Amino acid sequence: MVIVKVDFARTVLIAVASAAVVFGQAQTVAPRRVFEVASVKANKSGPPSGTWTSPIAFLPGGRFTAINVTLVDVITQVYITRRIQMQGGPDWIDSERFDIVAKADAADGEVSQAQRLQMVQALLEDRFKLVCHRETKDMPVLALVGKLPAAFQESKEGEPASVPGDRGKFTFRHWPITGLVNLTSNLLHTPVVDGTGIRGYYDFSLDPMQFADTGAGGTPGPAPSYADLFETALREQLGLRLEKRKAPLEIMVIDHASRPTQN
């Protein structure tokens, strides 16, 4: 039996959290608002571990919380990007962790989805002195290709998105193909683009650990990485595969970031 060591706290959990940003991509432009109050404090407890729960949340009443997160964790969520498509910035943006709590002025009315992202962007620019810009570059990528998997069941309208799982198995609920593409990219640490053309939201499961006993591809050999098992599960359980291509990718360049003044 091959034993696969998986650091879920740093690999699977963060990958899922980062993949969730795809749900904010179709936002419309709205007048920029800022939070009425905001607190930023250092968190010295170390990376999170255990069952996955998103550390970043937009709550009723115009509240925003990001607990035990790195600056990169927040940037990927509110600027709609992935770590592998970010360049520049000081080393600490990936390692030092913070607790961020903010609240909007209720007198200004409900906070829209588009305003939420803009408000957190403004908070990062104010407290972390974040300055960034985007560039487009031709880069080697992997494209997820294949037909609509038989395992995909169309989600019920209004069902909330979630990715419960246990011991490396994912149970996706109300998840678009772009979410799976983003998760694959984060786990493989390689840019991945959607080559399936699949639209809509689906419920499905993926169990990479099923292939841990014999190694990736079903043949004996060195202990496979979780990324290898995940790619095998995509192919064997969903009928999807990865192809090498070259494509233009949008890169976010971090021009400046400073440690925040805590309060």
Secondary structure, 3 states (H helix, E strand, C coil): CCCCCCCCCCCHHHHHHHHHHHHHCCCCCCCCCCCCEEEEEEECCCCCCCCCCCCEEEECCCEEEEEEEEHHHHHHHHCCCCHHHEEECCHHHHCCEEEEEEECCHHHCCCCHHHHHHHHHHHHHHHCCCEEEEEEEEEEEEEEECCCCCCCEECCCCCCCECCEECCEEEEEEEEHHHHHHHHHHHHCCCEEECCCCCCEEEEEECHHHHCCCCHHHCCCCCCCHHHHHHHHHHHHHCCEEEEEEEEEEEEEEEECCCCCCC
